Amino acid sequence: MSENEMGRKLFNSSIQRSGFIPKSHLESFEKMIKRFDKKAQKLELERINFSTTGNEEIREIQHFQLNEDRELIPAYKRKYKFIEVMVFGRVPVLDGWMAIGFIEHFSDSANMVTNLSKDYPLGKEWYNNVESKCDHCRHNRYRKKTFVLKNFETKEEMQVGSSCLNDFIPSMNTERLLNSFSWINTIEEIFSEDQWNHTNIHDTNFYHETENVIRHAVYQIKKYGFVSKQKAFDEGFISSAESVRNNMKNPDINEYVGQQPLKLSVNNLYTDLCQYKDYLEENAKNDFECNVLSMLKSELVAEKQIPYLVAGINSFRYWIENKDKQLEDKTKSDYLFEIGKKFENHQVEVLMMKGFETRFGWSTLCLFKDNDGNKISWFASKSTNFKVGENIIISGKCKDHSIYNDEKQTKVSHIKVV
């Protein structure tokens, strides 16, 4: 290298890109950045990394379906969460010179011109089938690829052949240069607002307005009663949660349900919901009630959370229908049986059946009341076919004595119906 070349200043120009991607794609996006970074390290280029900014937005995406003529027609819209990410990298620059694009030359057809970054767009003159010349060596011969360099001090642009590229950016061959820019084009495409549509976004990672889910849950439970997942499996029904999911995809039923009054009782649903949320704020004592409270307070609910919320609305229905009676009965309940001992032939009335998913599988909370007003609770892991209001005789084992909502309850297990 000559004295003049040794005195030239080589540095890396910082480039960053920011944009929004679906939140559900964050993990795959991170893997892609790691692949770019791994290749950059292999080629001894500057490392590439990214971070999230904390900004989120909701985007509505139209989905389509085939009609009888096999034509795509609009079906329904779904909401997806997008999160903003920022990608950082650097590209090599020497004495103000940096590659801003390259031209692929074809002897019998038009050239293909590629911008390496939208920050430094190529002038229109480069698209006019320029010759495969090199302004550095000025050797007149055919070249498959030439690069366009720009000096940001003089604004001069010049066309350089691949073999002469090293004179402008030391140790920078064609592969290294293209890889130093390749991540930029990919990222810009991902950040494009037109990039994400119904064909490439995960169909299960979307959100609904909580109010719409509540409307459908209220409609479904009022019209058909609550059908748990276990009952649907045992009796060949469709569960209430699955019905809500299916109906929300149907624009006709969606519009009909949207016109129905939001009532589960004689009171206004909003008033009842506010009271129920206040009640849960003070009395929620398990994962189910805490999660339902969180969903009721949120404007959006994920598709995967619908079964939880529908079960919560059923609990809400039970609460508003029985809250006055519960207040009257609280002082009556007392403990029954000796802990760890068996009991037999105890007559009770079924007060509540509430099914929900746990990490161990499906479980059903059964709440009973005996003739003296004493409350008995049982978490059943097997199929239960009791009906609310039904009188049954049970035998089992006393598991524990507890207090729930300031009310004494006897927890039991190993229940058999006599």
N, C-alpha and C positions, 0 to 999 in steps of 0.2 A: 504494500500500500504506500502511495506517495505521500510526501509531506502535506500536500493540499488535501488529500483524502483523509489523512489522520487528523487534520484540523477540523473536519466536518463534524457537525453536531448530530449525534444519533440519540433519539429519545422515543418514548412511546406516548402517543396521544390518547388521552382518556376518552372513552365513549361509553355512554350509558343509555339504557332504554327502559321505559316504564310503561306499564299497561295493565289491563285487567284480564284475568283468566278465571274459568270456573273454579270455585273453591274445591270441588271434588277432584280437580285435575292437578292440585298443588303437588301431590306426591310424584306423579309422573313427570311434571315439569322439573322438579328437583333432580330426578334421575337424568333427564335430558341435559340439564346444565352440567351435571357431573361428567357426562360423556364428553361434552365440549371441552370441559376443563382438563380431563384426562388426555385428550388428544393435543390440547395446547401445551401441556407439560411435556408430552412426548416429543413435540416439535420445538421445544424450548421457546415457547411463546409465553406472553403474559397470561396469568391465570384468569379464569372467568368465574364469577360468583354472583349470587343474587340475594335479595332480602325482601321481606314483605313490608309494606308501608303502614299496615293497619287499616287502610281504607277499604270499605266494602260497598257494593251496590247490588241492587236486585234488577235483573233483566228478564223480560218476558219473551219467550221464544215460541213461535207458532209451530205446531205439529200438524201433520197431514195424514190422510188415510185414502185408500183406494175406493172409488165408487163402483157401481155395477159395470161401468164401461172401462174399468181398470185405469181410471184417470185419477191423479192425485188432486184431492180437494182439501181445503182447510178443515181441520177437525177440532182442535182445542189448543189453548195457550197454557204454558206452564211457566212458573217463576223459578229462576235459578240464582244462587248467590255467586257473585264474582268478587274476587279479591285482587287488590293491586299489588304487583310485584315490580321490583326494580333490578335490572341486570347490569353488572359492571364488567368492563373489559378494556383492553388497550390495543391499539394498532400501531405498527412501526412507522416512524416518520424520520427522514434524514434531511437536515438543512432546509426544512420547510417543505420538502417533497413527500407526497404521500399518494399511493395508488387509490384512485377513486372509481375505477371501473376496468373492465377488460372486454376485448372484442374477439369473438371467434370468427375466423375467416373461412369462407367456403368458395371454392373455385367456380362452381356452377350455380350458386344461389346467393340470396341476400345474407349479409352478415348478421350475427347474433350479438347484441350489445347488452352488457349486464352492469348495472350500477352496483357498486360494493357497499354503498351506504346512502340513505336518503338525505343525510346531512350535507353531502357533497355531490349533488346531482350532475350528471354529464350534460354538456351542452348539446343542443339539437344537431350540431354539425357532425357529431360522431355517429349519428344514425344513418348517414347518407352513403353507405357502402364505401367507406374509406379504404384505401389500399393497405396491404399488410406491410407497411414500411416501419422503419425504426429511426426516430429522429436523433438517436444517440450515435450509432455506428454508421448510419446512412447506407448500409449495404442493401442493395435492391434485390430482394429475393422473396419467395413465398414463405409466409409464416402461418401456422395454424392459429396462433393466439398472440395478441399484443395487449399491452397494458396502457392505460391512460393515467399519467401522473400529473399532479397539480402542485404548483408552488404557491403557498398561501401568503407569501410576502409580495411576490411579483404578479400573482394571479395567472402566471403562465401555465399552459397545459401542453403536454407533449406525449407522443406515442412511442413506447419502448417495447422492444422484443423481449421474450422471456429470458434469453441468454444474456441480455444486457442489464437485466433487472438488478443484478448484484452490484453493479457500479453505482446505483442510486441508493440502494438499501442493503448494506453489507450483510452477508450470511442469510439473505432472504431469497430463497428460490421460489419457484411458482407455487409449489404445494404449500409451503409455509405461509406465503402471502394470502392465498385463497382461504386457508384455514383460519387465518387471523381475522377474516371478515365473515366467514361462513355462518357463525352464530348470529350475526346481526340480521342477515336476511331471514333466517328461520324465526328469530324472535319477533321481527316486525310483522311477519305473516301471522304468528300466533296472536299478537296484540291487535290485529285488525278487527274492527267491530263486525265485519262481514264474515269472519272466520268461523264463528260459532253458530250452529243452527241445529235443527232436529236430527241431522244425520251423524253428527260427531260428538254431541254432548250426551253424557250418561243419562239414560231415561229414568233411572231410579233416584237420582240425586237432585230432586227438585222440591219446591216448597209451595204450600197453599196458604192463603189468608186464613188465619185461625177462625175468623167469623164464618167463613164459608164452610169449613169443616164442621163447626158447631151446628150450623143450619142443617146440613145433611144428616148429622148424627141425631139431632132432635127429630127431624122428619122420619128417619128410619126407625128410631126407637118408639115414637108415638104410633106409627102405622103398623109395625110388625112385632114390637117388643124387642128386648135386648137378647141377641143370640151370641153367646160366647164362642170362642174358638173350639173349646172342648165339646160343647153341645152341637156345634155345626159338624164336628168330626163324628160324633156318636150317632147323630140322627140324619146325617146326609144333607144338612142345610148349608146355606151360605151365611157366614158370620156377619154380624152387624158392621164390623170394621171393613170386611171385604166388599160389602154392599155399598158402603160409603165411598170406598175407593173407585168402584166401578161406576157409580152414579156420577161422580165428579168429572169423569171423562166424557159423559153424555151431555152435549150442549142442550138438548131438549129438557131432560130432567133437571139439569143444573139451573136453567131459567125458571122452571116451574117451582123448584124448591126455594129459589131466591125470592119468590113472591109470597111465600108462606109466612104467617106471623111467627116470630121467634118466641114461642111460649111452650113451656112444659107444665105450667100450672096457671092459676088465675092471675098471677102476678106477671109483670114484665120480665123477660129473660135477663135483660141487662141488670135490672135491680137485683134479681136473684143471684146472678153470677157475681156481682160485687159483694153480696153478703156471703156467698160461698167462698170466694177468695179470702175475705176477711176471716172466715171460719177456719180455712186451711192454714192461713198465716199463723194462727194461734194454736191450732190443734193437729197439724200434719205430723204424723209420728212414724211414717215408713216411707220407703223409696217411692212407692206408687203415688201416694198423696203429694209428696214433695215435687215429683216430676209433673204431675197434673197441674199443680199450682204454677210451676214455671211455664208450662205451655199456655195456660189461660192468661198469663201476663204478657205473653209474646204476641206480636202482630202476625208472625209467620210460624207455620208448623211444617216440619219435613214429612215427606211421604211415608218414611219408615216409622214416624211417630203417630200416625193415624190410629192404629189399634189402641195405643195407650190413651189417646185423647178421647176416643169413642167410649172406652171403658170408664174414663173419668166423667164423661157426660152422663153415663148411666148411674154412676155413684152420685152425681149432682142431682139427677132426677129423684133418686131415692132420698137424698138429703132434704130437698125442698118439700117432698111429699110427707116426710116424717119428722121434720125438725121440731114442730110444736109438740108432737107426741113424745119425742125423745127427751125434751126438756122436762116433761111431766114424769117420765118413767125413770129418770136418772137416779133419783133418791131411793127408788124401790129395790134396785138390784143389790144382791149380797152374794158372798162367796158360797160355793157348794162343794161338797165332798172333801176328802183329805188328799193332799198332794201326793201323787205316786200310787194312790189306791184305785182299784176298779170300782165302777158303779154299774148298776143294772136297772133297766126298765124305768127310765126317767122320761116322762111325757113333756114334750116341748112344742112350740110353734116356730115355724121357719120365718125369721124376720127379713133376712137378706141373703142373697147369693151373689158374690162378686168375683169373677174370674180375671186373672192377669198372668202375664209371663214373668217367670223368675229365671235366675241363672241355672236352676235345676229343672226347669220345664214348666208346664202349665200348673197353676195352683188356683184353688177356689176357696174364698173365705166364706164360711157358713156361720151366720149369726142366729142363735136360737133364744127363745124366752120361755121359761117354764110358767106354770100356773101362778106362782108367787111373784112373778115379774123379775126373776133373777136371769141375768144374761150369761149365755154360754157361747164361746167362740171356738171354731174348729177350722184349721187350714187343711183342706182335703187335697191330696195329690192324685186321687183317682176320680173316676167319673161319678158325678152326683146328679140325680134327677129330681131333686126336691123342687117344690114350687112354693113361692112366697105365700104365706098364709096357711100352708098345709100343717096339720098336726101329726106328729110322728112320735114313736117311742124309741129311745136310743139307749145303747149300752156302750161303755168304753172305759177310758182311764183318765183320771184327773192329772193334767200336765203341770198347771201352774195357776196361781191367783194373780191378777193384774188389775190395773186401773187404766181405763181408756176414756178420754174426754170426761174426766172426773167421775167416772162410773165404774163400779166394781164389776169385773168379768171373770168367769172361770174358763180357763183354757183347757181343752180336752183333746184327746188323740185316740187312735184305734177304735173309731166309732163304727158300730154296727146298728142297723135299723132292725128293731125287733118285729 
